[in-house]
Amino acid sequence: MIFAFSDHIVPRGMRLLRAAVAAALVAGLTAANAQDSPLPPASGFLFWTPAQQRVGYRSIEKIFPVRIVKRGGTVSSLPNAGLPFDVSYEFNGKRLNTAGFMAANNVSGLLIVQGGKVLLERYGLGRGAHDRWTSFSVAKSVTSTLVGAAIKDGFISGLDAEVTTYLPELKGTAYDGVRVRDLITMRSGLKWNEDYSNPKSDVNRFGIEPLPKNGEDPVEAYLARLPRAHRPGTVFNYNTGETDLAGILVARATRRHLADYLSERIWSKIGAEQDAVWMLDRAGEEFGGCCLSMTLRDYARFGLFFMHGGRANGEEILPSDWVEAASAKQTPSDFGKLGYGYFWWIHPDGSYEAIGIFGQSILIVPKQDLVVVTNSAWPEADADRFYAAHDAYVSAVRAALRPGSTRSN
């Protein structure tokens, strides 16, 4: 589900990233009645038809259990730049503009913000400006940001704190000696198989295992049984289960649900225009790695909040060095030249990105004071042709916004 602007990298191991979510929903949730409502059934979340995606992705709270992320009393302004903006570029032998890109990539929302002003805001697939849209794995970057907030607030002592300090039930497992920084950079050392083609892989099993009878969190219970493959902090290995574990850690440390803590520390302070909603797992807790629904402009507000150092109305929500470290290459990844920060993907040119399957993205380009948000409903979770199309469009936008360039109207 990852692309690089220069390399068009789409790793096979990221296919159907949230298969475990779907499995959990099949096991524990009640589907909407398709005969009485146009809403798609919960049981087919990752396999909805294009028509179902258009309705379902903007109606998550009507299909799945969620917890509300309450906004604050003030909406921050996102003023319009006042000039028409578009790009014209070549891709696969065709001349395209924004409308052509959106049609080809099933885009439901596209927002380009530079210097705090909206250059372009477009909607498609029947979506309007007030409709939320699910994030898929964009939520991972939000969860790691909550780790930073919890450190700032003193709930977590720091990145070198051990995971078992906050999740003591994991003592005596492969998590002994694993630090918080290892967890949010995918370097815990746990032996984990993210192969979606293998029905016995960890990613295909951990969401459908029977609920523990002792009331233990099912994610923790599964991860606690796995052995160690590498010394903590040494080897990158993408692990969907551990993104949920990071959310559990924040919830335990703060003694708050993730949605409540997100509301308290970020959502109520950045001027979000609507409440967000966060999908819940079988244990009734938020998926730390998935499925936070918000409006297009609120995606951008979160991106701007992060790009501007994690400050809201002059208040430092995150440690002063958090954004710089989170958006830097903390470790090489398995995926070509892409690096990995704190649940953010790092591009070679210093831009960084939160990415979710089916075409969700918050791209942040600090050198150009630029945030590009894309929400989509791709017919496949991730495929080279869609990433390549997104790559080409974003490259055209960035080229048009470089100093000295003539914008195409």
Secondary structure by P-SEA (a helix, b strand, c coil): cbbbcccccccccccccaaaaaaaaaaccccccccccccccccccccccccccccccccccccbbbbbbccccbbbbbccccbbbbbbbbcccccccaaaaaaaacccbbbbbccccccbbbbcccccccbbbbbcccaaaaaaaaaaaaaaaccccccccccccccccccccccccccaaaaaaccccccccccccccccccccccccccccccccaaaaaaaacccccccccbbbbbaaaaaaaaaaaaaaacccaaaaaaacccccccccbbbbbbbccccccccccbbbbcaaaaaaaaaaaaaccccccccccccaaaaaaacccccccccccccccccccccccccccccccbbbbcccccccbbbbbbbbccccccaaaaaaaaaaaaaaaaaacccccccc
